[in-house]
Amino acid sequence: MTIITPRKPVRLTDRVRRIQPSPTLMVLNKANELIASGVDVIDFGPGEPDFRTPLPVCEAGKLAIDQGLTKYTNALGTNDLRDTIAANYNRRFGTAVRRENVIAGTGGKQELFNAVLALVSDGDEVIIPSPYWVSFPDQVVFAGGTPIFVETSAANGFRPTAAMIRGAITAKSRGVILNSPCNPTGAVVQKDELEAIIELCASHDMFLMFDETYELFVYDGLEHVSAISWVDRYPETIIVINSCSKTFAMTGWRIGYAVAHAELIAAMGKIQSHSTSNPSSISQVAAVAALRGEGDEVATMYAAYVERRAWLVPALNAIQGIQCTPPDGAFYVFPRVSDLYGSRSITDSSSLAAFLLEEARVAVVPGAAFGADDFIRISYATSMDALREGVSRIGAAAARLR
């Protein structure tokens, strides 16, 4: 067999060189490699529910196969799915969303990317509160824009404010990307602040891209407020992104969606038609079943997350060198760990994450991936047994650093 030996590097485009691989997926891949080799790893890395996809959703997918619904669909998604998404928002928020305001794609990540590619030009600035979800900045950079970060504070629950965003606006500002509940911090933006941010964006002819992937997982009596509530008043401003992945434990089915002005949806559909075409026909049928379901499985997941969160936050705060703010929502905690830096070559969140994986066999995501190097992200979308064992290992490892 002839082995081809590369003689020179492959010539890649500048747009690819400017972006980084997803740090969360890198952690997942490394943990999976160790697990596959027989190493006992507690994996706090992935943002993936540890629950099975609800049975009625699975049955709908199987029925779609049996009925031969395995062909191409409209690139923007089936009429049934788009109508269901529109009806769901209209029922919950009193909006007047129609099919032409909706696009379904291969996960919420694709619709975020489609929207950025459709709205951001070379030299545009996009304001992103920090800590941020890892893909926001790289998507902006890929489109030719510049991410402008505004730092939030653990003392305020990492919640962004209109005043923070106003201070970052320049003549080049094109829009704001807001994630509530936030990955990684769990921060939830409340009604008055969200309305102020929307009005600020509208007054400066900027878009607001509102990622509400974790909308149903909010705690301590707080309320998730959706930007969709203002879409009829500010149709040119608001883009809402959502997903079936977290809410219905459908990560592998890859169905997400966006709701926005019909002209923007058409533009996003044009991009999608040249990238992936339509999302999976089978997954679209399953998504309709999920969105029309009674929500019992979601309630079960929510109850488990409430229990895990209530145990995890004080357990982490009991470890010397770790300070953990209770998250408003989602299923992550984002503890400050910088007091553990300074010994055994631990100088930042990446070296600490490597230490925990190698020495404690616990996978976490370094805060540097989210723009906050003093922190790490821990997912509690895992069992209580895994949480207890993992935190015990982290505590023992932290003691060795003192």
NORGIJO-V131100 format. One record per residue. RES is the residue in one letter. PHI is phi in whole degrees, -180 to 180 (NA if undefined). PSI is psi in whole degrees, 0 to 359 (* if undefined). NEAR is the number of other C-alpha atoms within 8 Angstrom. Layout:
BEGIN
((RES/PHI/PSI/NEAR) (RES/PHI/PSI/NEAR))
END
This chain:
BEGIN
((M/NA/132/2) (T/-82/130/3) (I/-102/124/4) (I/-85/120/4) (T/-103/119/4) (P/-61/137/5) (R/-101/341/4) (K/-156/159/4) (P/-64/152/5) (V/-71/137/4) (R/-82/110/4) (L/-102/158/6) (T/-77/159/6) (D/-62/324/6) (R/-64/327/9) (V/-76/320/8) (R/-66/335/8) (R/-78/343/9) (I/-108/162/9) (Q/-114/154/6) (P/-62/156/6) (S/-64/118/8) (P/-63/326/9) (T/-66/320/11) (L/-70/329/9) (M/-63/318/9) (V/-63/315/13) (L/-59/315/12) (N/-64/318/8) (K/-65/316/8) (A/-63/318/12) (N/-65/324/8) (E/-62/316/8) (L/-66/318/11) (I/-62/318/10) (A/-64/333/7) (S/-88/4/6) (G/97/5/6) (V/-81/138/8) (D/-83/96/7) (V/-111/132/11) (I/-91/117/10) (D/-102/105/10) (F/-101/17/13) (G/-86/307/13) (P/-76/147/10) (G/-90/68/8) (E/-138/123/9) (P/-56/143/9) (D/-90/14/8) (F/-98/155/6) (R/-74/152/6) (T/-58/136/9) (P/-52/141/10) (L/-57/316/6) (P/-61/328/8) (V/-69/316/12) (C/-62/318/10) (E/-64/323/9) (A/-64/321/11) (G/-65/318/12) (K/-63/318/9) (L/-63/323/8) (A/-60/319/12) (I/-65/314/10) (D/-62/327/7) (Q/-87/2/6) (G/77/23/7) (L/-84/64/9) (T/-125/24/8) (K/-107/175/6) (Y/-57/149/6) (T/-120/181/9) (N/-52/139/7) (A/-59/332/10) (L/-86/358/12) (G/111/162/14) (T/-68/154/10) (N/-60/322/7) (D/-61/314/7) (L/-68/315/13) (R/-65/321/13) (D/-65/322/10) (T/-66/317/11) (I/-62/314/10) (A/-62/314/13) (A/-64/324/10) (N/-63/314/9) (Y/-67/318/12) (N/-63/320/11) (R/-66/319/8) (R/-83/328/6) (F/-124/2/8) (G/69/25/8) (T/-86/178/11) (A/-122/43/6) (V/-71/140/10) (R/-123/174/9) (R/-53/319/9) (E/-69/351/8) (N/-92/5/12) (V/-127/138/16) (I/-132/138/15) (A/-111/142/14) (G/-144/188/16) (T/-83/71/14) (G/93/157/13) (G/-62/330/15) (K/-59/320/8) (Q/-65/320/10) (E/-71/327/17) (L/-59/314/10) (F/-65/316/9) (N/-59/316/11) (A/-65/317/10) (V/-63/315/11) (L/-64/328/10) (A/-80/338/10) (L/-113/334/6) (V/-104/127/12) (S/-109/169/9) (D/-55/130/7) (G/90/349/8) (D/-69/148/12) (E/-107/138/12) (V/-124/124/14) (I/-85/129/15) (I/-133/117/14) (P/-62/143/13) (S/-119/138/11) (P/-67/151/12) (Y/-133/160/13) (W/-67/141/10) (V/-59/330/11) (S/-85/343/7) (F/-56/305/10) (P/-63/318/10) (D/-68/328/11) (Q/-65/319/10) (V/-64/315/15) (V/-62/318/13) (F/-60/325/11) (A/-79/355/11) (G/99/2/12) (G/-91/180/14) (T/-123/120/11) (P/-72/134/11) (I/-117/116/9) (F/-95/137/8) (V/-117/125/11) (E/-83/130/8) (T/-97/174/11) (S/-127/141/8) (A/-61/329/7) (A/-62/334/5) (N/-109/23/7) (G/67/20/12) (F/63/23/11) (R/-84/125/10) (P/-74/155/9) (T/-128/161/9) (A/-63/325/11) (A/-64/319/6) (M/-60/314/10) (I/-69/320/13) (R/-59/322/8) (G/-70/346/6) (A/-101/356/9) (I/-74/133/9) (T/-131/182/5) (A/-66/341/4) (K/-94/357/8) (S/-66/128/11) (R/-109/330/11) (G/-177/182/12) (V/-130/139/12) (I/-111/122/13) (L/-125/134/10) (N/-122/114/11) (S/-147/122/16) (P/-59/148/18) (C/-91/137/14) (N/-102/111/12) (P/-108/352/12) (T/-88/339/12) (G/82/2/15) (A/-61/139/14) (V/-119/126/12) (V/-85/128/12) (Q/-88/171/9) (K/-58/308/7) (D/-63/320/6) (E/-70/319/10) (L/-65/318/13) (E/-62/319/8) (A/-64/321/9) (I/-66/318/11) (I/-63/314/12) (E/-66/325/8) (L/-64/314/10) (C/-62/315/14) (A/-62/321/11) (S/-70/339/7) (H/-107/15/6) (D/55/43/8) (M/-113/151/12) (F/-86/157/13) (L/-120/113/13) (M/-95/116/12) (F/-113/107/13) (D/-94/112/11) (E/-119/41/12) (T/-57/328/13) (Y/-104/29/12) (E/-58/329/10) (L/-90/358/7) (F/-113/83/10) (V/-132/141/14) (Y/-123/174/8) (D/57/34/5) (G/78/2/5) (L/-72/160/7) (E/-119/134/6) (H/-78/126/12) (V/-112/125/9) (S/-95/140/6) (A/-64/343/11) (I/-60/337/11) (S/-62/338/10) (W/-107/7/9) (V/-69/329/12) (D/-71/330/8) (R/-83/326/5) (Y/-129/65/9) (P/-66/333/10) (E/-84/352/7) (T/-98/318/13) (I/-98/131/17) (I/-126/119/13) (V/-103/130/13) (I/-115/136/16) (N/-146/177/11) (S/-157/153/12) (C/-87/349/16) (S/-60/307/15) (K/-83/315/12) (T/-63/320/11) (F/-114/17/11) (A/52/49/14) (M/-119/36/12) (T/-56/317/10) (G/-77/346/5) (W/-76/337/7) (R/57/65/14) (I/-130/121/18) (G/-135/176/17) (Y/-159/164/14) (A/-134/149/15) (V/-127/127/12) (A/-165/183/14) (H/-54/141/11) (A/-58/325/9) (E/-66/321/6) (L/-69/319/10) (I/-60/318/15) (A/-63/320/9) (A/-65/318/9) (M/-64/323/13) (G/-64/325/11) (K/-62/315/8) (I/-63/314/10) (Q/-63/325/14) (S/-64/336/11) (H/-100/356/7) (S/-108/291/6) (T/-113/358/8) (S/60/222/8) (N/-83/157/15) (P/-68/165/15) (S/-50/128/8) (S/-62/322/13) (I/-67/315/12) (S/-65/327/12) (Q/-65/319/13) (V/-63/317/12) (A/-63/321/13) (A/-64/322/12) (V/-60/316/11) (A/-62/320/11) (A/-64/313/12) (L/-70/335/9) (R/-95/0/7) (G/-73/173/6) (E/-85/345/4) (G/87/12/6) (D/-63/319/6) (E/-67/323/8) (V/-64/319/9) (A/-63/324/8) (T/-65/316/8) (M/-62/315/9) (Y/-59/314/10) (A/-61/321/8) (A/-67/318/8) (Y/-65/322/11) (V/-60/314/9) (E/-63/315/8) (R/-65/316/11) (R/-60/316/11) (A/-62/328/8) (W/-83/319/8) (L/-69/316/10) (V/-60/307/12) (P/-67/330/9) (A/-65/320/9) (L/-71/320/12) (N/-66/342/10) (A/-79/350/7) (I/-89/123/9) (Q/-62/128/7) (G/101/357/9) (I/-123/132/14) (Q/-126/124/9) (C/-124/120/12) (T/-83/132/10) (P/-61/128/8) (P/-77/147/12) (D/-70/325/13) (G/-159/194/14) (A/64/203/13) (F/-137/47/12) (Y/-132/153/16) (V/-116/155/16) (F/-133/73/14) (P/-77/146/12) (R/-78/130/11) (V/-128/9/13) (S/-66/341/11) (D/-68/346/7) (L/-89/352/12) (Y/-76/155/10) (G/115/352/7) (S/-133/156/9) (R/53/39/5) (S/64/20/6) (I/-89/106/12) (T/-118/347/9) (D/-160/181/10) (S/-68/329/16) (S/-69/317/10) (S/-70/328/10) (L/-67/317/12) (A/-62/320/13) (A/-65/319/8) (F/-62/315/10) (L/-65/324/14) (L/-71/317/13) (E/-78/320/8) (E/-95/324/7) (A/-107/349/11) (R/59/45/12) (V/-127/127/14) (A/-98/122/15) (V/-129/168/15) (V/-105/127/15) (P/-63/141/14) (G/-63/337/15) (A/-57/331/12) (A/-64/337/11) (F/-109/10/13) (G/83/21/9) (A/-143/89/10) (D/-74/350/12) (D/-85/2/11) (F/-127/166/14) (I/-131/158/16) (R/-107/133/14) (I/-123/125/11) (S/-89/132/13) (Y/-105/26/14) (A/-83/58/12) (T/-153/174/10) (S/-73/160/8) (M/-62/323/7) (D/-61/316/6) (A/-66/321/9) (L/-62/313/12) (R/-62/315/8) (E/-67/317/9) (G/-64/317/10) (V/-67/323/10) (S/-61/318/8) (R/-67/319/11) (I/-63/317/11) (G/-60/317/9) (A/-65/319/9) (A/-67/319/11) (A/-62/323/12) (A/-63/328/8) (R/-72/343/6) (L/-88/348/8) (R/-86/*/6))
END
